[in-house]
Amino acid sequence: MENKEITVADLNLLKNIIDLASTRGAFRASELKEVGEVYDKLAAFLEAVVAQAKAQEETEASNTGE
């Protein structure tokens, strides 16, 4: 079987799919609030993951003296 894990890259792709689908009018007006809320939560999560990874890289770099 294939890998069944969801990666950060998968979540970023999902965010892009939501953006593309909304641009193309795939959602009804009554659904836009929920779609927007999920999109915002996903975007905030991805930003936090990127910030955490950057902070970890900086910590590791300062520990190794680079």
PQR file of N, CA, C, O and H, with PARSE charges and radii, in Angstrom:
ATOM      1  N   MET A   1       0.828  -1.191   0.000 -0.4000 1.5000
ATOM      2  CA  MET A   1       0.000   0.000   0.000 -0.0000 2.0000
ATOM      3  C   MET A   1       0.868   1.249   0.000  0.5500 1.7000
ATOM      4  O   MET A   1       2.031   1.224   0.404 -0.5500 1.4000
ATOM      5  N   GLU A   2       0.280   2.324  -0.458 -0.4000 1.5000
ATOM      6  CA  GLU A   2       0.981   3.600  -0.494 -0.0000 2.0000
ATOM      7  C   GLU A   2       0.988   4.236   0.890  0.5500 1.7000
ATOM      8  O   GLU A   2       0.230   3.845   1.778 -0.5500 1.4000
ATOM      9  H   GLU A   2      -0.664   2.344  -0.786  0.4000 1.0000
ATOM     10  N   ASN A   3       1.855   5.217   1.049 -0.4000 1.5000
ATOM     11  CA  ASN A   3       1.945   5.973   2.284 -0.0000 2.0000
ATOM     12  C   ASN A   3       0.628   6.705   2.522  0.5500 1.7000
ATOM     13  O   ASN A   3       0.148   7.417   1.640 -0.5500 1.4000
ATOM     14  H   ASN A   3       2.471   5.534   0.328  0.4000 1.0000
ATOM     15  N   LYS A   4       0.040   6.538   3.706 -0.4000 1.5000
ATOM     16  CA  LYS A   4      -1.251   7.150   4.002 -0.0000 2.0000
ATOM     17  C   LYS A   4      -1.136   8.328   4.959  0.5500 1.7000
ATOM     18  O   LYS A   4      -2.124   8.729   5.573 -0.5500 1.4000
ATOM     19  H   LYS A   4       0.430   5.960   4.422  0.4000 1.0000
ATOM     20  N   GLU A   5       0.064   8.883   5.088 -0.4000 1.5000
ATOM     21  CA  GLU A   5       0.264  10.036   5.940 -0.0000 2.0000
ATOM     22  C   GLU A   5      -0.026  11.313   5.173  0.5500 1.7000
ATOM     23  O   GLU A   5       0.169  11.384   3.960 -0.5500 1.4000
ATOM     24  H   GLU A   5       0.867   8.557   4.589  0.4000 1.0000
ATOM     25  N   ILE A   6      -0.492  12.314   5.895 -0.4000 1.5000
ATOM     26  CA  ILE A   6      -0.706  13.626   5.303 -0.0000 2.0000
ATOM     27  C   ILE A   6       0.476  14.493   5.706  0.5500 1.7000
ATOM     28  O   ILE A   6       0.794  14.615   6.889 -0.5500 1.4000
ATOM     29  H   ILE A   6      -0.650  12.255   6.880  0.4000 1.0000
ATOM     30  N   THR A   7       1.115  15.085   4.728 -0.4000 1.5000
ATOM     31  CA  THR A   7       2.279  15.924   4.983 -0.0000 2.0000
ATOM     32  C   THR A   7       1.889  17.397   4.935  0.5500 1.7000
ATOM     33  O   THR A   7       0.781  17.752   4.534 -0.5500 1.4000
ATOM     34  H   THR A   7       0.857  14.986   3.767  0.4000 1.0000
ATOM     35  N   VAL A   8       2.817  18.236   5.349 -0.4000 1.5000
ATOM     36  CA  VAL A   8       2.605  19.681   5.258 -0.0000 2.0000
ATOM     37  C   VAL A   8       2.437  20.084   3.795  0.5500 1.7000
ATOM     38  O   VAL A   8       1.644  20.972   3.483 -0.5500 1.4000
ATOM     39  H   VAL A   8       3.717  17.948   5.675  0.4000 1.0000
ATOM     40  N   ALA A   9       3.166  19.447   2.916 -0.4000 1.5000
ATOM     41  CA  ALA A   9       3.028  19.736   1.483 -0.0000 2.0000
ATOM     42  C   ALA A   9       1.620  19.381   0.992  0.5500 1.7000
ATOM     43  O   ALA A   9       1.050  20.100   0.171 -0.5500 1.4000
ATOM     44  H   ALA A   9       3.810  18.726   3.169  0.4000 1.0000
ATOM     45  N   ASP A  10       1.062  18.282   1.491 -0.4000 1.5000
ATOM     46  CA  ASP A  10      -0.307  17.904   1.133 -0.0000 2.0000
ATOM     47  C   ASP A  10      -1.297  18.962   1.609  0.5500 1.7000
ATOM     48  O   ASP A  10      -2.219  19.325   0.879 -0.5500 1.4000
ATOM     49  H   ASP A  10       1.525  17.698   2.158  0.4000 1.0000
ATOM     50  N   LEU A  11      -1.110  19.452   2.819 -0.4000 1.5000
ATOM     51  CA  LEU A  11      -2.003  20.476   3.359 -0.0000 2.0000
ATOM     52  C   LEU A  11      -1.883  21.779   2.573  0.5500 1.7000
ATOM     53  O   LEU A  11      -2.881  22.464   2.348 -0.5500 1.4000
ATOM     54  H   LEU A  11      -0.361  19.157   3.412  0.4000 1.0000
ATOM     55  N   ASN A  12      -0.680  22.115   2.159 -0.4000 1.5000
ATOM     56  CA  ASN A  12      -0.496  23.316   1.341 -0.0000 2.0000
ATOM     57  C   ASN A  12      -1.187  23.147  -0.013  0.5500 1.7000
ATOM     58  O   ASN A  12      -1.792  24.089  -0.525 -0.5500 1.4000
ATOM     59  H   ASN A  12       0.131  21.558   2.341  0.4000 1.0000
ATOM     60  N   LEU A  13      -1.098  21.965  -0.583 -0.4000 1.5000
ATOM     61  CA  LEU A  13      -1.782  21.684  -1.841 -0.0000 2.0000
ATOM     62  C   LEU A  13      -3.297  21.792  -1.667  0.5500 1.7000
ATOM     63  O   LEU A  13      -3.989  22.321  -2.536 -0.5500 1.4000
ATOM     64  H   LEU A  13      -0.606  21.199  -0.168  0.4000 1.0000
ATOM     65  N   LEU A  14      -3.803  21.293  -0.553 -0.4000 1.5000
ATOM     66  CA  LEU A  14      -5.233  21.392  -0.272 -0.0000 2.0000
ATOM     67  C   LEU A  14      -5.662  22.851  -0.166  0.5500 1.7000
ATOM     68  O   LEU A  14      -6.723  23.226  -0.664 -0.5500 1.4000
ATOM     69  H   LEU A  14      -3.240  20.863   0.153  0.4000 1.0000
ATOM     70  N   LYS A  15      -4.845  23.669   0.478 -0.4000 1.5000
ATOM     71  CA  LYS A  15      -5.128  25.109   0.567 -0.0000 2.0000
ATOM     72  C   LYS A  15      -5.205  25.723  -0.830  0.5500 1.7000
ATOM     73  O   LYS A  15      -6.097  26.521  -1.116 -0.5500 1.4000
ATOM     74  H   LYS A  15      -3.983  23.364   0.883  0.4000 1.0000
ATOM     75  N   ASN A  16      -4.271  25.349  -1.688 -0.4000 1.5000
ATOM     76  CA  ASN A  16      -4.277  25.863  -3.064 -0.0000 2.0000
ATOM     77  C   ASN A  16      -5.494  25.381  -3.842  0.5500 1.7000
ATOM     78  O   ASN A  16      -6.038  26.125  -4.657 -0.5500 1.4000
ATOM     79  H   ASN A  16      -3.546  24.701  -1.456  0.4000 1.0000
ATOM     80  N   ILE A  17      -5.924  24.157  -3.605 -0.4000 1.5000
ATOM     81  CA  ILE A  17      -7.112  23.618  -4.268 -0.0000 2.0000
ATOM     82  C   ILE A  17      -8.357  24.396  -3.839  0.5500 1.7000
ATOM     83  O   ILE A  17      -9.202  24.726  -4.671 -0.5500 1.4000
ATOM     84  H   ILE A  17      -5.482  23.553  -2.943  0.4000 1.0000
ATOM     85  N   ILE A  18      -8.467  24.686  -2.548 -0.4000 1.5000
ATOM     86  CA  ILE A  18      -9.609  25.462  -2.057 -0.0000 2.0000
ATOM     87  C   ILE A  18      -9.618  26.837  -2.715  0.5500 1.7000
ATOM     88  O   ILE A  18     -10.669  27.319  -3.138 -0.5500 1.4000
ATOM     89  H   ILE A  18      -7.780  24.417  -1.873  0.4000 1.0000
ATOM     90  N   ASP A  19      -8.453  27.465  -2.801 -0.4000 1.5000
ATOM     91  CA  ASP A  19      -8.345  28.781  -3.430 -0.0000 2.0000
ATOM     92  C   ASP A  19      -8.769  28.722  -4.893  0.5500 1.7000
ATOM     93  O   ASP A  19      -9.539  29.559  -5.363 -0.5500 1.4000
ATOM     94  H   ASP A  19      -7.599  27.074  -2.458  0.4000 1.0000
ATOM     95  N   LEU A  20      -8.262  27.731  -5.600 -0.4000 1.5000
ATOM     96  CA  LEU A  20      -8.602  27.580  -7.012 -0.0000 2.0000
ATOM     97  C   LEU A  20     -10.093  27.301  -7.204  0.5500 1.7000
ATOM     98  O   LEU A  20     -10.730  27.884  -8.081 -0.5500 1.4000
ATOM     99  H   LEU A  20      -7.637  27.051  -5.218  0.4000 1.0000
ATOM    100  N   ALA A  21     -10.644  26.413  -6.386 -0.4000 1.5000
ATOM    101  CA  ALA A  21     -12.064  26.074  -6.511 -0.0000 2.0000
ATOM    102  C   ALA A  21     -12.948  27.287  -6.230  0.5500 1.7000
ATOM    103  O   ALA A  21     -13.959  27.489  -6.903 -0.5500 1.4000
ATOM    104  H   ALA A  21     -10.128  25.940  -5.673  0.4000 1.0000
ATOM    105  N   SER A  22     -12.568  28.094  -5.237 -0.4000 1.5000
ATOM    106  CA  SER A  22     -13.382  29.277  -4.939 -0.0000 2.0000
ATOM    107  C   SER A  22     -13.266  30.311  -6.053  0.5500 1.7000
ATOM    108  O   SER A  22     -14.236  31.005  -6.359 -0.5500 1.4000
ATOM    109  H   SER A  22     -11.747  27.930  -4.690  0.4000 1.0000
ATOM    110  N   THR A  23     -12.090  30.417  -6.657 -0.4000 1.5000
ATOM    111  CA  THR A  23     -11.901  31.337  -7.780 -0.0000 2.0000
ATOM    112  C   THR A  23     -12.763  30.936  -8.969  0.5500 1.7000
ATOM    113  O   THR A  23     -13.262  31.789  -9.703 -0.5500 1.4000
ATOM    114  H   THR A  23     -11.302  29.854  -6.409  0.4000 1.0000
ATOM    115  N   ARG A  24     -12.930  29.647  -9.148 -0.4000 1.5000
ATOM    116  CA  ARG A  24     -13.721  29.142 -10.280 -0.0000 2.0000
ATOM    117  C   ARG A  24     -15.210  29.029  -9.969  0.5500 1.7000
ATOM    118  O   ARG A  24     -15.982  28.565 -10.809 -0.5500 1.4000
ATOM    119  H   ARG A  24     -12.524  28.954  -8.552  0.4000 1.0000
ATOM    120  N   GLY A  25     -15.618  29.441  -8.787 -0.4000 1.5000
ATOM    121  CA  GLY A  25     -17.042  29.444  -8.442 -0.0000 2.0000
ATOM    122  C   GLY A  25     -17.591  28.078  -8.093  0.5500 1.7000
ATOM    123  O   GLY A  25     -18.758  27.799  -8.368 -0.5500 1.4000
ATOM    124  H   GLY A  25     -14.991  29.818  -8.105  0.4000 1.0000
ATOM    125  N   ALA A  26     -16.784  27.220  -7.495 -0.4000 1.5000
ATOM    126  CA  ALA A  26     -17.215  25.855  -7.178 -0.0000 2.0000
ATOM    127  C   ALA A  26     -18.102  25.774  -5.943  0.5500 1.7000
ATOM    128  O   ALA A  26     -18.703  24.732  -5.683 -0.5500 1.4000
ATOM    129  H   ALA A  26     -15.836  27.446  -7.272  0.4000 1.0000
ATOM    130  N   PHE A  27     -18.192  26.851  -5.185 -0.4000 1.5000
ATOM    131  CA  PHE A  27     -18.967  26.818  -3.952 -0.0000 2.0000
ATOM    132  C   PHE A  27     -20.176  27.734  -4.062  0.5500 1.7000
ATOM    133  O   PHE A  27     -20.126  28.776  -4.716 -0.5500 1.4000
ATOM    134  H   PHE A  27     -17.704  27.698  -5.397  0.4000 1.0000
ATOM    135  N   ARG A  28     -21.262  27.329  -3.413 -0.4000 1.5000
ATOM    136  CA  ARG A  28     -22.467  28.166  -3.356 -0.0000 2.0000
ATOM    137  C   ARG A  28     -22.225  29.295  -2.360  0.5500 1.7000
ATOM    138  O   ARG A  28     -21.395  29.174  -1.460 -0.5500 1.4000
ATOM    139  H   ARG A  28     -21.302  26.483  -2.882  0.4000 1.0000
ATOM    140  N   ALA A  29     -22.941  30.368  -2.526 -0.4000 1.5000
ATOM    141  CA  ALA A  29     -22.789  31.519  -1.637 -0.0000 2.0000
ATOM    142  C   ALA A  29     -23.002  31.122  -0.177  0.5500 1.7000
ATOM    143  O   ALA A  29     -22.303  31.621   0.705 -0.5500 1.4000
ATOM    144  H   ALA A  29     -23.615  30.467  -3.258  0.4000 1.0000
ATOM    145  N   SER A  30     -23.938  30.252   0.082 -0.4000 1.5000
ATOM    146  CA  SER A  30     -24.232  29.843   1.459 -0.0000 2.0000
ATOM    147  C   SER A  30     -23.112  28.995   2.067  0.5500 1.7000
ATOM    148  O   SER A  30     -23.078  28.803   3.283 -0.5500 1.4000
ATOM    149  H   SER A  30     -24.506  29.847  -0.635  0.4000 1.0000
ATOM    150  N   GLU A  31     -22.204  28.490   1.246 -0.4000 1.5000
ATOM    151  CA  GLU A  31     -21.097  27.655   1.719 -0.0000 2.0000
ATOM    152  C   GLU A  31     -19.812  28.454   1.940  0.5500 1.7000
ATOM    153  O   GLU A  31     -18.863  27.956   2.545 -0.5500 1.4000
ATOM    154  H   GLU A  31     -22.231  28.645   0.259  0.4000 1.0000
ATOM    155  N   LEU A  32     -19.787  29.680   1.455 -0.4000 1.5000
ATOM    156  CA  LEU A  32     -18.541  30.448   1.461 -0.0000 2.0000
ATOM    157  C   LEU A  32     -18.004  30.738   2.858  0.5500 1.7000
ATOM    158  O   LEU A  32     -16.789  30.767   3.055 -0.5500 1.4000
ATOM    159  H   LEU A  32     -20.558  30.084   0.964  0.4000 1.0000
ATOM    160  N   LYS A  33     -18.886  30.951   3.826 -0.4000 1.5000
ATOM    161  CA  LYS A  33     -18.423  31.229   5.186 -0.0000 2.0000
ATOM    162  C   LYS A  33     -17.640  30.039   5.730  0.5500 1.7000
ATOM    163  O   LYS A  33     -16.543  30.207   6.263 -0.5500 1.4000
ATOM    164  H   LYS A  33     -19.873  30.927   3.665  0.4000 1.0000
ATOM    165  N   GLU A  34     -18.197  28.846   5.599 -0.4000 1.5000
ATOM    166  CA  GLU A  34     -17.535  27.651   6.109 -0.0000 2.0000
ATOM    167  C   GLU A  34     -16.238  27.368   5.356  0.5500 1.7000
ATOM    168  O   GLU A  34     -15.226  27.012   5.959 -0.5500 1.4000
ATOM    169  H   GLU A  34     -19.088  28.710   5.166  0.4000 1.0000
ATOM    170  N   VAL A  35     -16.277  27.529   4.045 -0.4000 1.5000
ATOM    171  CA  VAL A  35     -15.078  27.303   3.238 -0.0000 2.0000
ATOM    172  C   VAL A  35     -13.990  28.299   3.651  0.5500 1.7000
ATOM    173  O   VAL A  35     -12.828  27.924   3.812 -0.5500 1.4000
ATOM    174  H   VAL A  35     -17.100  27.818   3.555  0.4000 1.0000
ATOM    175  N   GLY A  36     -14.363  29.546   3.819 -0.4000 1.5000
ATOM    176  CA  GLY A  36     -13.413  30.570   4.231 -0.0000 2.0000
ATOM    177  C   GLY A  36     -12.830  30.309   5.608  0.5500 1.7000
ATOM    178  O   GLY A  36     -11.639  30.524   5.833 -0.5500 1.4000
ATOM    179  H   GLY A  36     -15.306  29.851   3.688  0.4000 1.0000
ATOM    180  N   GLU A  37     -13.662  29.848   6.528 -0.4000 1.5000
ATOM    181  CA  GLU A  37     -13.175  29.545   7.872 -0.0000 2.0000
ATOM    182  C   GLU A  37     -12.157  28.407   7.851  0.5500 1.7000
ATOM    183  O   GLU A  37     -11.118  28.484   8.507 -0.5500 1.4000
ATOM    184  H   GLU A  37     -14.630  29.673   6.346  0.4000 1.0000
ATOM    185  N   VAL A  38     -12.457  27.362   7.102 -0.4000 1.5000
ATOM    186  CA  VAL A  38     -11.524  26.240   7.000 -0.0000 2.0000
ATOM    187  C   VAL A  38     -10.235  26.685   6.317  0.5500 1.7000
ATOM    188  O   VAL A  38      -9.141  26.314   6.743 -0.5500 1.4000
ATOM    189  H   VAL A  38     -13.302  27.299   6.570  0.4000 1.0000
ATOM    190  N   TYR A  39     -10.364  27.468   5.271 -0.4000 1.5000
ATOM    191  CA  TYR A  39      -9.189  27.986   4.556 -0.0000 2.0000
ATOM    192  C   TYR A  39      -8.315  28.811   5.502  0.5500 1.7000
ATOM    193  O   TYR A  39      -7.095  28.648   5.522 -0.5500 1.4000
ATOM    194  H   TYR A  39     -11.252  27.769   4.925  0.4000 1.0000
ATOM    195  N   ASP A  40      -8.933  29.691   6.278 -0.4000 1.5000
ATOM    196  CA  ASP A  40      -8.184  30.536   7.206 -0.0000 2.0000
ATOM    197  C   ASP A  40      -7.478  29.698   8.278  0.5500 1.7000
ATOM    198  O   ASP A  40      -6.333  29.981   8.630 -0.5500 1.4000
ATOM    199  H   ASP A  40      -9.924  29.824   6.261  0.4000 1.0000
ATOM    200  N   LYS A  41      -8.151  28.680   8.790 -0.4000 1.5000
ATOM    201  CA  LYS A  41      -7.538  27.809   9.792 -0.0000 2.0000
ATOM    202  C   LYS A  41      -6.353  27.051   9.200  0.5500 1.7000
ATOM    203  O   LYS A  41      -5.311  26.909   9.839 -0.5500 1.4000
ATOM    204  H   LYS A  41      -9.081  28.450   8.504  0.4000 1.0000
ATOM    205  N   LEU A  42      -6.525  26.573   7.989 -0.4000 1.5000
ATOM    206  CA  LEU A  42      -5.462  25.840   7.313 -0.0000 2.0000
ATOM    207  C   LEU A  42      -4.270  26.752   7.028  0.5500 1.7000
ATOM    208  O   LEU A  42      -3.121  26.360   7.233 -0.5500 1.4000
ATOM    209  H   LEU A  42      -7.372  26.688   7.470  0.4000 1.0000
ATOM    210  N   ALA A  43      -4.541  27.952   6.561 -0.4000 1.5000
ATOM    211  CA  ALA A  43      -3.470  28.908   6.275 -0.0000 2.0000
ATOM    212  C   ALA A  43      -2.718  29.276   7.550  0.5500 1.7000
ATOM    213  O   ALA A  43      -1.489  29.357   7.536 -0.5500 1.4000
ATOM    214  H   ALA A  43      -5.474  28.270   6.394  0.4000 1.0000
ATOM    215  N   ALA A  44      -3.436  29.501   8.656 -0.4000 1.5000
ATOM    216  CA  ALA A  44      -2.796  29.831   9.924 -0.0000 2.0000
ATOM    217  C   ALA A  44      -1.948  28.670  10.432  0.5500 1.7000
ATOM    218  O   ALA A  44      -0.849  28.881  10.946 -0.5500 1.4000
ATOM    219  H   ALA A  44      -4.434  29.435   8.668  0.4000 1.0000
ATOM    220  N   PHE A  45      -2.452  27.452  10.290 -0.4000 1.5000
ATOM    221  CA  PHE A  45      -1.695  26.272  10.705 -0.0000 2.0000
ATOM    222  C   PHE A  45      -0.399  26.162   9.910  0.5500 1.7000
ATOM    223  O   PHE A  45       0.666  25.923  10.478 -0.5500 1.4000
ATOM    224  H   PHE A  45      -3.344  27.281   9.872  0.4000 1.0000
ATOM    225  N   LEU A  46      -0.494  26.338   8.594 -0.4000 1.5000
ATOM    226  CA  LEU A  46       0.693  26.239   7.747 -0.0000 2.0000
ATOM    227  C   LEU A  46       1.704  27.331   8.073  0.5500 1.7000
ATOM    228  O   LEU A  46       2.908  27.074   8.077 -0.5500 1.4000
ATOM    229  H   LEU A  46      -1.360  26.533   8.132  0.4000 1.0000
ATOM    230  N   GLU A  47       1.238  28.538   8.345 -0.4000 1.5000
ATOM    231  CA  GLU A  47       2.144  29.626   8.733 -0.0000 2.0000
ATOM    232  C   GLU A  47       2.855  29.289  10.038  0.5500 1.7000
ATOM    233  O   GLU A  47       4.049  29.556  10.182 -0.5500 1.4000
ATOM    234  H   GLU A  47       0.261  28.747   8.342  0.4000 1.0000
ATOM    235  N   ALA A  48       2.128  28.704  10.992 -0.4000 1.5000
ATOM    236  CA  ALA A  48       2.728  28.323  12.270 -0.0000 2.0000
ATOM    237  C   ALA A  48       3.777  27.233  12.081  0.5500 1.7000
ATOM    238  O   ALA A  48       4.829  27.263  12.718 -0.5500 1.4000
ATOM    239  H   ALA A  48       1.158  28.488  10.875  0.4000 1.0000
ATOM    240  N   VAL A  49       3.492  26.276  11.209 -0.4000 1.5000
ATOM    241  CA  VAL A  49       4.450  25.199  10.947 -0.0000 2.0000
ATOM    242  C   VAL A  49       5.721  25.758  10.328  0.5500 1.7000
ATOM    243  O   VAL A  49       6.824  25.369  10.713 -0.5500 1.4000
ATOM    244  H   VAL A  49       2.637  26.252  10.692  0.4000 1.0000
ATOM    245  N   VAL A  50       5.578  26.656   9.384 -0.4000 1.5000
ATOM    246  CA  VAL A  50       6.741  27.269   8.736 -0.0000 2.0000
ATOM    247  C   VAL A  50       7.544  28.078   9.754  0.5500 1.7000
ATOM    248  O   VAL A  50       8.772  27.999   9.778 -0.5500 1.4000
ATOM    249  H   VAL A  50       4.683  26.973   9.071  0.4000 1.0000
ATOM    250  N   ALA A  51       6.860  28.851  10.591 -0.4000 1.5000
ATOM    251  CA  ALA A  51       7.553  29.649  11.604 -0.0000 2.0000
ATOM    252  C   ALA A  51       8.279  28.746  12.602  0.5500 1.7000
ATOM    253  O   ALA A  51       9.401  29.049  13.006 -0.5500 1.4000
ATOM    254  H   ALA A  51       5.862  28.915  10.571  0.4000 1.0000
ATOM    255  N   GLN A  52       7.655  27.656  12.997 -0.4000 1.5000
ATOM    256  CA  GLN A  52       8.273  26.726  13.931 -0.0000 2.0000
ATOM    257  C   GLN A  52       9.512  26.079  13.307  0.5500 1.7000
ATOM    258  O   GLN A  52      10.539  25.936  13.969 -0.5500 1.4000
ATOM    259  H   GLN A  52       6.743  27.410  12.668  0.4000 1.0000
ATOM    260  N   ALA A  53       9.415  25.694  12.056 -0.4000 1.5000
ATOM    261  CA  ALA A  53      10.556  25.083  11.367 -0.0000 2.0000
ATOM    262  C   ALA A  53      11.701  26.077  11.243  0.5500 1.7000
ATOM    263  O   ALA A  53      12.864  25.715  11.422 -0.5500 1.4000
ATOM    264  H   ALA A  53       8.580  25.810  11.518  0.4000 1.0000
ATOM    265  N   LYS A  54      11.377  27.321  10.939 -0.4000 1.5000
ATOM    266  CA  LYS A  54      12.414  28.354  10.818 -0.0000 2.0000
ATOM    267  C   LYS A  54      13.098  28.592  12.165  0.5500 1.7000
ATOM    268  O   LYS A  54      14.321  28.716  12.231 -0.5500 1.4000
ATOM    269  H   LYS A  54      10.433  27.615  10.793  0.4000 1.0000
ATOM    270  N   ALA A  55      12.306  28.655  13.233 -0.4000 1.5000
ATOM    271  CA  ALA A  55      12.872  28.858  14.567 -0.0000 2.0000
ATOM    272  C   ALA A  55      13.772  27.687  14.958  0.5500 1.7000
ATOM    273  O   ALA A  55      14.828  27.878  15.560 -0.5500 1.4000
ATOM    274  H   ALA A  55      11.312  28.554  13.179  0.4000 1.0000
ATOM    275  N   GLN A  56      13.345  26.488  14.614 -0.4000 1.5000
ATOM    276  CA  GLN A  56      14.152  25.313  14.923 -0.0000 2.0000
ATOM    277  C   GLN A  56      15.462  25.327  14.153  0.5500 1.7000
ATOM    278  O   GLN A  56      16.509  24.990  14.705 -0.5500 1.4000
ATOM    279  H   GLN A  56      12.487  26.332  14.125  0.4000 1.0000
ATOM    280  N   GLU A  57      15.412  25.716  12.872 -0.4000 1.5000
ATOM    281  CA  GLU A  57      16.631  25.813  12.068 -0.0000 2.0000
ATOM    282  C   GLU A  57      17.594  26.844  12.651  0.5500 1.7000
ATOM    283  O   GLU A  57      18.802  26.610  12.705 -0.5500 1.4000
ATOM    284  H   GLU A  57      14.561  25.989  12.424  0.4000 1.0000
ATOM    285  N   GLU A  58      17.059  27.979  13.086 -0.4000 1.5000
ATOM    286  CA  GLU A  58      17.891  29.020  13.677 -0.0000 2.0000
ATOM    287  C   GLU A  58      18.528  28.544  14.976  0.5500 1.7000
ATOM    288  O   GLU A  58      19.695  28.831  15.245 -0.5500 1.4000
ATOM    289  H   GLU A  58      16.078  28.169  13.042  0.4000 1.0000
ATOM    290  N   THR A  59      17.757  27.817  15.778 -0.4000 1.5000
ATOM    291  CA  THR A  59      18.282  27.269  17.027 -0.0000 2.0000
ATOM    292  C   THR A  59      19.397  26.267  16.753  0.5500 1.7000
ATOM    293  O   THR A  59      20.442  26.291  17.403 -0.5500 1.4000
ATOM    294  H   THR A  59      16.809  27.584  15.559  0.4000 1.0000
ATOM    295  N   GLU A  60      19.166  25.394  15.792 -0.4000 1.5000
ATOM    296  CA  GLU A  60      20.173  24.403  15.454 -0.0000 2.0000
ATOM    297  C   GLU A  60      21.433  25.068  14.889  0.5500 1.7000
ATOM    298  O   GLU A  60      22.545  24.631  15.184 -0.5500 1.4000
ATOM    299  H   GLU A  60      18.317  25.374  15.264  0.4000 1.0000
ATOM    300  N   ALA A  61      21.269  26.101  14.095 -0.4000 1.5000
ATOM    301  CA  ALA A  61      22.412  26.811  13.515 -0.0000 2.0000
ATOM    302  C   ALA A  61      23.216  27.509  14.595  0.5500 1.7000
ATOM    303  O   ALA A  61      24.446  27.517  14.544 -0.5500 1.4000
ATOM    304  H   ALA A  61      20.366  26.455  13.855  0.4000 1.0000
ATOM    305  N   SER A  62      22.532  28.101  15.583 -0.4000 1.5000
ATOM    306  CA  SER A  62      23.254  28.783  16.653 -0.0000 2.0000
ATOM    307  C   SER A  62      23.945  27.784  17.576  0.5500 1.7000
ATOM    308  O   SER A  62      24.977  28.102  18.167 -0.5500 1.4000
ATOM    309  H   SER A  62      21.533  28.094  15.625  0.4000 1.0000
ATOM    310  N   ASN A  63      23.394  26.597  17.704 -0.4000 1.5000
ATOM    311  CA  ASN A  63      24.023  25.555  18.531 -0.0000 2.0000
ATOM    312  C   ASN A  63      25.261  24.959  17.887  0.5500 1.7000
ATOM    313  O   ASN A  63      26.174  24.509  18.580 -0.5500 1.4000
ATOM    314  H   ASN A  63      22.556  26.339  17.224  0.4000 1.0000
ATOM    315  N   THR A  64      25.289  24.955  16.562 -0.4000 1.5000
ATOM    316  CA  THR A  64      26.440  24.399  15.849 -0.0000 2.0000
ATOM    317  C   THR A  64      27.472  25.467  15.540  0.5500 1.7000
ATOM    318  O   THR A  64      28.548  25.158  15.027 -0.5500 1.4000
ATOM    319  H   THR A  64      24.548  25.321  16.000  0.4000 1.0000
ATOM    320  N   GLY A  65      27.159  26.732  15.848 -0.4000 1.5000
ATOM    321  CA  GLY A  65      28.113  27.810  15.638 -0.0000 2.0000
ATOM    322  C   GLY A  65      28.195  28.306  14.218  0.5500 1.7000
ATOM    323  O   GLY A  65      29.189  28.929  13.845 -0.5500 1.4000
ATOM    324  H   GLY A  65      26.285  26.983  16.264  0.4000 1.0000
ATOM    325  N   GLU A  66      27.201  28.057  13.426 -0.4000 1.5000
ATOM    326  CA  GLU A  66      27.220  28.509  12.018 -0.0000 2.0000
ATOM    327  C   GLU A  66      26.825  29.959  11.935  0.5500 1.7000
ATOM    328  O   GLU A  66      26.780  30.525  10.843 -0.5500 1.4000
ATOM    329  H   GLU A  66      26.393  27.551  13.729  0.4000 1.0000
TER
END
